Amino acid sequence: MKRNILLSLMLSVAVFGHSQQILTLQQCRDMAIANNIAVRSSNNSIEQAKQQQKEAFTNYFPQVSATGMTFRSNKDMVNVDLGGGMAFSMLDKGTFAGVTAIQPVFAGGQIVNGNKLAKVGVEVSELQREQTEKEVLLTVEKYYWQIVSLKNKQKTVEKVSEMLNSIAKDAQVAVDAGLSLNNDLLQVKIKQNEVESNSIKLNNGLALSKMVLAQYIGLDENADIDVEGAAEELPEYPVSLKQDANSAVENTPEYHLLQKNVQATNLQHKMEVGKNLPTVGIGAGYNYSRLMGKDNDFGLVFASVSVPISSWWGGSHAIKRKKLAAENAKAQLEDNSQLLKIRIQKSWNDLDDAYKQLLIAQKSIEQSEENLRVNRNQYQSGTINMSDLLQAETLYQDCCDKYTDAYSQYHIKIIEYKQSIGI
């Protein structure tokens, strides 16, 4: 008795431990952002850019260097002949040490502009992560609605299967009564086999789609998951989403990246100019030496000016090259801004088209459902044959599947439009 109770408990734990996980669309989105490799790589890129910004900031600090040397030679380094056979030697060992600190006062704007450029680099990395997140979320939506579509097609297959079972019973009764040929029943059975075959394909496709979604959002590919969504009734026309393309384009990360490219190339041009300007620094140092057994030390302060004369020969060409690059970046901002506006309009047109296709698909379901009802009544009254009835059933199934596909496509077009306007 105790053994049976223990076995029941173990089975209960196993069942509850492997229960199916039902996921909402928002849960899938959150899990993908948290676990997707591309997003994590983007986060690392942001951290790299921040470390580079901190590195650039250290150029404001004094540059400190220290040197030290001690030596011992196998003979004296200084030999003096005094004449008359007299001479003396010295300096066969010694020690030198020193430390110098130089504070840059003017570096042609290279330090200031270098820090500004590093800041732009951080902002660019953050915008690139935003783009990556958009791509990841769009992919999640596609996987999610693909599963929804397949699940609804399964429901359609189940409904059609029930219809065929009912038609098969009616055909069997008619054959038994001698009112119909056995060929009618065979046609129904062939159609049932076709529906069963489609059901197997749908089941396999659904299982594979769930595996892909699970892997993409960071779960084990064999995790038992399902999605909460379904192809429901017709939604309202998304007029509230529509925005003016001219104003919406400025909210997109693509537009901001173009702006950052203009800033970066302008800063690079300024830095190139700075390389050809004099640099000024002030410094202080301390030196110590021990030679011939005597200790000596001294401190000093100094100012330095460095003029890169030889760099001017090629520097003027480098400055012109950077200036042309800045002009190109500005032209790209203007040109690509127009392309972004066109993309926004196209995304809205695609969304509008998807909604209208959904309307047509819904209307087709209603019409095909009525057509199927009429054909079934006509078959029962003997005015049409079984082929006509099965054709009407096939048309109904196709219309249901088209509505399911249109519903999923509509939701994908919504996120594509939202992303195109930066929300």
Summary of the structure (lengths in Angstrom):
residues: 423
radius of gyration: 39.6
end to end distance: 62.2
largest distance: 151.5
contacts: 1223
relative contact order: 0.12
helix: 69%
strand: 16%
